[in-house]
């Protein structure tokens, strides 16, 4: 998984609760990303960060929030405003955000709302 | 709207046989095309990347082709192994950075003994 760790591997949440997914990388990469993967759909970009203390909304940012206080860490919070949060969440990083750079993905977190 | 379509949706082959997966895209302006392998419950791993000027790229038993004129790519797997069982995802990037990436839905390959 290329030096990217995600925790926990499985997460269960009650409706109305906020939960935070962890993503850490030791690759010294500037850019980090969060994707959501649903059955029968391609990965969809939630948020990305090109540098510390900066992040941008992706295609489906509503109901999610992120922070990038350290280069190594890019946690994702799934808020109660996210209407359908059950999914497989993937974090990735790359040297920078140029499209030719290879993205390295973490092992993923499977979130289930009870 | 940028789109990436993959076929077939799923495929079962016997160990040792070859197979070819297809990817058609409408992403513009085109920057590059990647193939990823994703084992069940894991993150995707990059297999190949091709830019506009490249039409073939190999990585061991995996060979990817790109026809930028027809906007088609294929991934050929030679002498399949049980460990090739996974989803294979075609990813196309438009010029402008990683915020302009479109993922296909993948082809789920199962290799059986």
Interface residues (C-beta under 8 A of the other chain):
Chain A: X1 X2 X4 X31 X33 X35 X40 X41 X42 X43 X44 X45 X48 X56 X58 X88 X90 X92 X94 X97 X98 X99 X100 X101 X102 X103 X104 X105 X106 X107 X108 X110
Chain B: X4 X31 X32 X41 X42 X43 X44 X45 X46 X49 X51 X89 X93 X94 X95 X96 X97 X98 X99 X100 X101 X102 X103 X104 X105 X106
